[in-house]
Amino acid sequence: MSELRFDGRVAVITGAGRGLGRAYALLLAARGCKVVVNDNGSATRGDAIVANPAQEVVDEIIAAGGQAIASTDSVALASGAAAMIQAAITAWGRIDIVIHNAGNVRYGPIADLSDADLDAVLEVHLKGGFYLVRAAFPHMVAQAYGRVVLTSSCSGLYGSQTTVNYGMSKAGLLGLNNVTALEGGAHGIRSNTIIPAAVTRMADGLDTSAYPPMEPELVAPMVAWLAHEDCTVSGEHFIAAAGRMARAFTTETKGVFRPDWTIEEVAADFAAIRDPEGERWTFPPYPSGMADHLGRSFEWAHRERAVPHG
């Protein structure tokens, strides 16, 4: 296969001053992409500015012969997301790729989590993703092309204790991805999520001594592929963890049909309703997941109701 390049493409990458985002920025830039390196330099909690890593990454890209500019705007603000998209338009006249990677974390069990700690995480991860997509969308529609990569997490798929704000945000980004794929499909816009695992500063305080190699560079090739023009899948969710690449699905059991139900019948059929070993239905969100989900259910209902039951 010939080398996959991004010549002529322009990307905005949030949280690109360190860790995963830095790896994405360096890889795309090395393959010819012009990059807005966004990072406001905040601590992991997102409540203090501690450095200016965006400019350091820009300097590294330029030293290697690439093109990049720094953005220190906050994606937690609609104005910040709009500013970084506008920076790409002002510098290079277009925006082709949006990778939302910026993140923060604040710990606390459900019963004790403060409103401030809930909002702080939702604003960066979930609302930040929305703000960024909303700002980029008109430009992508006008040029009939775009690639969006949103960062979810295994916490969004499965949950993790004492990080309900984080898990809610990451699960919400799965939903944002689905709708971005649906609304963007007719305009050449493709959207997917990355569910990465890497040892970065977000893992500070965790015991990682038993972990296999989990450098951000192991995740970057999947993100770069999802951002490439040759990748035409959309509305999907991809895992990159310790060298493993995979796809995550939402899957339904076939379930049980009755023309009417009582509580007792639900109880009696509950094992069959949730049967993990039986037939499964999987409906990719794009291009018609909701319609397929409803259509299959409606078809079964109409078929069963048309059959005489004696």
C-alpha positions as CSV (number, residue, x, y, z in Angstrom):
1,M,0.0,0.0,0.0
2,S,1.3,3.5,-0.8
3,E,1.8,5.9,2.0
4,L,-1.4,7.5,3.2
5,R,-0.9,11.3,3.3
6,F,-2.8,14.4,4.3
7,D,-1.3,16.9,1.9
8,G,-3.7,19.9,1.5
9,R,-5.7,18.9,4.5
10,V,-6.2,21.0,7.6
11,A,-6.9,19.7,11.1
12,V,-7.9,21.0,14.4
13,I,-6.9,18.8,17.3
14,T,-7.9,19.7,20.9
15,G,-5.7,18.7,23.8
16,A,-2.8,18.3,21.4
17,G,-0.1,19.6,23.6
18,R,0.5,16.4,25.4
19,G,-0.2,12.7,25.4
20,L,-2.6,11.3,22.8
21,G,-3.3,14.6,21.1
22,R,0.4,15.4,20.7
23,A,0.9,12.0,19.1
24,Y,-2.0,12.7,16.7
25,A,-0.7,16.1,15.8
26,L,2.8,14.9,15.1
27,L,1.7,12.0,13.0
28,L,-0.7,14.0,10.8
29,A,1.8,16.8,10.4
30,A,4.5,14.3,9.4
31,R,2.1,13.1,6.6
32,G,1.5,16.6,5.2
33,C,-1.4,17.9,7.3
34,K,-1.6,21.5,8.4
35,V,-2.5,21.4,12.1
36,V,-4.1,23.8,14.6
37,V,-2.5,22.4,17.8
38,N,-5.0,23.3,20.6
39,D,-4.2,23.1,24.2
40,N,-4.9,25.6,27.0
41,G,-2.2,24.2,29.2
42,S,-4.5,23.3,32.1
43,A,-3.9,20.8,34.8
44,T,-5.7,17.4,34.7
45,R,-8.6,18.9,36.7
46,G,-8.9,21.7,34.2
47,D,-8.9,24.4,36.9
48,A,-5.4,25.9,36.5
49,I,-3.1,26.8,33.6
50,V,0.2,25.2,34.2
51,A,2.1,25.3,30.9
52,N,2.0,26.3,27.2
53,P,2.5,22.9,25.5
54,A,0.6,23.8,22.3
55,Q,3.5,26.1,21.1
56,E,6.0,23.4,22.0
57,V,4.3,21.0,19.7
58,V,4.0,23.6,17.0
59,D,7.7,24.3,17.3
60,E,8.4,20.6,17.0
61,I,6.3,20.3,13.9
62,I,7.8,23.3,12.2
63,A,11.3,22.1,13.0
64,A,10.5,18.8,11.2
65,G,9.4,20.8,8.1
66,G,5.6,20.7,8.8
67,Q,3.0,23.5,9.2
68,A,1.2,24.2,12.4
69,I,-0.2,27.0,14.6
70,A,-1.0,27.1,18.2
71,S,-4.4,27.7,19.9
72,T,-4.8,28.1,23.6
73,D,-8.6,28.6,23.5
74,S,-10.8,26.5,25.7
75,V,-13.1,24.0,24.0
76,A,-15.3,24.2,27.1
77,L,-16.5,27.5,25.7
78,A,-18.5,27.9,22.5
79,S,-16.5,30.9,21.7
80,G,-13.2,29.0,22.2
81,A,-14.3,26.2,19.9
82,A,-15.4,28.7,17.3
83,A,-12.0,30.5,17.6
84,M,-9.9,27.5,16.9
85,I,-12.0,26.6,13.8
86,Q,-11.7,30.2,12.6
87,A,-7.9,30.0,13.2
88,A,-7.7,27.2,10.7
89,I,-9.9,29.1,8.2
90,T,-7.9,32.3,8.6
91,A,-4.5,30.5,8.3
92,W,-5.3,28.0,5.5
93,G,-8.8,28.7,4.2
94,R,-10.5,25.4,5.2
95,I,-11.1,22.9,7.9
96,D,-11.1,19.2,6.9
97,I,-10.5,17.3,10.1
98,V,-11.7,17.8,13.7
99,I,-10.2,15.6,16.4
100,H,-11.7,16.2,19.9
101,N,-9.2,14.9,22.4
102,A,-9.1,17.5,25.2
103,G,-10.1,16.1,28.5
104,N,-10.0,16.6,32.3
105,V,-11.0,14.4,35.2
106,R,-12.5,15.1,38.7
107,Y,-13.1,12.2,41.0
108,G,-16.0,11.6,43.3
109,P,-18.8,9.0,43.9
110,I,-22.3,9.9,42.7
111,A,-23.6,10.8,46.1
112,D,-20.7,13.2,46.8
113,L,-19.9,14.8,43.4
114,S,-20.3,18.5,43.4
115,D,-22.2,20.4,40.8
116,A,-19.0,22.2,39.9
117,D,-17.1,19.0,39.3
118,L,-19.9,17.6,37.3
119,D,-20.1,20.7,35.1
120,A,-16.4,21.1,34.7
121,V,-16.0,17.6,33.1
122,L,-19.2,17.7,31.0
123,E,-18.2,21.1,29.6
124,V,-14.8,20.0,28.3
125,H,-15.6,16.5,27.0
126,L,-19.3,16.5,26.0
127,K,-20.2,20.1,25.4
128,G,-16.8,20.8,24.0
129,G,-17.3,18.1,21.4
130,F,-20.6,19.6,20.4
131,Y,-19.2,23.1,20.2
132,L,-16.4,22.0,18.0
133,V,-18.6,20.0,15.6
134,R,-21.1,22.8,15.4
135,A,-18.4,25.4,14.6
136,A,-16.8,23.2,11.9
137,F,-20.0,21.8,10.3
138,P,-20.9,24.7,8.1
139,H,-17.4,24.8,6.6
140,M,-17.4,21.1,6.0
141,V,-20.9,21.2,4.4
142,A,-19.8,24.0,2.1
143,Q,-16.8,22.1,0.8
144,A,-18.7,18.7,0.8
145,Y,-16.0,17.1,2.9
146,G,-15.0,16.5,6.5
147,R,-13.7,14.0,9.0
148,V,-14.6,14.1,12.7
149,V,-13.0,11.9,15.4
150,L,-14.5,12.1,18.9
151,T,-12.8,10.6,21.9
152,S,-14.9,8.3,23.9
153,S,-13.7,5.8,26.5
154,C,-14.2,2.4,28.0
155,S,-15.7,4.4,30.9
156,G,-18.4,5.5,28.4
157,L,-19.0,2.0,27.3
158,Y,-18.8,0.2,30.7
159,G,-18.6,2.9,33.4
160,S,-16.0,3.3,36.2
161,Q,-16.5,4.0,39.8
162,T,-15.9,7.6,41.1
163,T,-15.9,9.1,37.6
164,V,-19.6,9.4,36.8
165,N,-19.0,12.8,35.2
166,Y,-16.4,11.4,32.9
167,G,-18.4,8.3,32.0
168,M,-21.5,10.4,31.3
169,S,-19.5,12.6,29.0
170,K,-17.8,9.8,27.1
171,A,-21.1,8.0,26.6
172,G,-22.7,11.2,25.4
173,L,-20.0,11.5,22.8
174,L,-21.1,8.2,21.3
175,G,-24.5,9.8,20.8
176,L,-23.0,13.0,19.3
177,N,-21.0,10.8,16.9
178,N,-24.1,9.0,15.7
179,V,-25.9,12.2,14.9
180,T,-22.9,13.8,13.3
181,A,-22.6,10.8,11.0
182,L,-26.3,10.9,10.1
183,E,-26.4,14.7,9.5
184,G,-23.1,14.7,7.7
185,G,-23.5,11.7,5.5
186,A,-25.1,13.6,2.5
187,H,-22.3,16.2,2.7
188,G,-19.2,13.9,2.6
189,I,-18.7,14.3,6.3
190,R,-17.7,11.1,8.2
191,S,-17.6,10.8,12.0
192,N,-16.3,8.1,14.2
193,T,-15.2,7.7,17.8
194,I,-11.9,6.5,19.2
195,I,-11.9,4.5,22.4
196,P,-8.3,4.7,23.4
197,A,-6.2,3.3,26.2
198,A,-2.8,4.9,26.8
199,V,-0.6,5.8,29.8
200,T,-0.7,9.6,29.9
201,R,-1.0,12.2,32.7
202,M,-4.7,11.3,33.0
203,A,-3.4,8.1,34.6
204,D,-1.5,9.9,37.3
205,G,-2.1,8.3,40.6
206,L,-3.0,4.9,39.1
207,D,-0.8,1.8,39.6
208,T,0.3,1.1,36.0
209,S,3.2,-1.3,36.9
210,A,1.4,-4.3,35.4
211,Y,0.4,-2.6,32.2
212,P,1.8,-3.6,28.8
213,P,3.4,-0.9,26.6
214,M,0.6,1.7,26.1
215,E,2.3,4.7,24.5
216,P,0.0,7.2,22.7
217,E,1.8,6.3,19.5
218,L,0.0,2.9,19.6
219,V,-3.3,4.8,19.3
220,A,-2.3,7.4,16.8
221,P,-2.4,5.3,13.6
222,M,-6.1,4.4,14.1
223,V,-7.0,8.0,14.7
224,A,-5.1,9.1,11.6
225,W,-6.9,6.4,9.5
226,L,-10.3,7.6,10.7
227,A,-9.3,11.1,9.8
228,H,-8.1,10.1,6.3
229,E,-10.1,10.7,3.1
230,D,-9.8,7.0,2.2
231,C,-11.7,6.0,5.3
232,T,-15.4,6.2,4.4
233,V,-17.0,4.4,7.4
234,S,-19.1,6.6,9.6
235,G,-21.0,6.4,12.9
236,E,-18.8,3.7,14.3
237,H,-16.7,3.2,17.4
238,F,-13.1,2.0,17.4
239,I,-10.9,0.7,20.2
240,A,-7.1,1.1,20.3
241,A,-5.7,-0.4,23.5
242,A,-2.2,-1.7,24.1
243,G,-1.7,-2.7,20.5
244,R,-5.2,-4.1,20.0
245,M,-7.4,-2.5,17.4
246,A,-11.1,-3.4,17.4
247,R,-14.7,-2.2,16.8
248,A,-17.3,-1.7,19.5
249,F,-21.0,-2.2,18.8
250,T,-24.4,-1.6,20.3
251,T,-26.1,-4.9,20.1
252,E,-29.7,-6.1,21.0
253,T,-30.9,-9.5,21.9
254,K,-33.7,-10.7,19.6
255,G,-35.9,-10.7,22.6
256,V,-39.5,-12.0,22.9
257,F,-42.7,-10.8,21.3
258,R,-46.2,-10.9,22.8
259,P,-49.2,-8.9,21.5
260,D,-49.7,-7.7,25.1
261,W,-47.8,-8.1,28.4
262,T,-48.4,-8.3,32.1
263,I,-45.8,-7.7,34.7
264,E,-45.8,-11.4,35.5
265,E,-45.2,-12.4,31.9
266,V,-42.2,-10.0,31.8
267,A,-40.9,-11.8,34.8
268,A,-41.5,-15.2,33.3
269,D,-39.8,-14.3,30.0
270,F,-37.0,-12.2,31.5
271,A,-34.3,-14.8,30.9
272,A,-35.2,-15.1,27.2
273,I,-35.6,-11.3,26.9
274,R,-32.0,-10.8,28.0
275,D,-30.5,-14.1,26.6
276,P,-26.9,-13.3,25.8
277,E,-26.5,-16.6,23.8
278,G,-29.4,-16.3,21.5
279,E,-29.9,-14.4,18.2
280,R,-28.6,-10.8,18.3
281,W,-29.5,-7.8,16.2
282,T,-26.9,-5.2,15.4
283,F,-27.8,-2.0,13.7
284,P,-25.0,0.4,12.8
285,P,-26.1,4.0,13.5
286,Y,-25.2,5.1,10.0
287,P,-26.9,5.3,7.6
288,S,-30.2,4.0,9.0
289,G,-29.8,2.4,12.5
290,M,-32.8,3.9,14.1
291,A,-35.1,3.0,11.2
292,D,-33.6,-0.5,11.0
293,H,-34.2,-1.0,14.7
294,L,-37.8,0.2,14.5
295,G,-38.4,-1.5,11.2
296,R,-37.3,-5.0,12.4
297,S,-39.4,-4.7,15.6
298,F,-42.4,-3.5,13.6
299,E,-42.0,-6.3,11.0
300,W,-42.0,-8.9,13.8
301,A,-45.0,-7.4,15.4
302,H,-47.0,-7.2,12.2
303,R,-46.0,-10.8,11.3
304,E,-47.0,-12.2,14.6
305,R,-50.3,-10.3,14.8
306,A,-51.2,-11.6,11.3
307,V,-50.8,-15.3,12.4
308,P,-53.8,-16.8,14.1
309,H,-53.0,-18.1,17.5
310,G,-55.3,-20.7,18.7
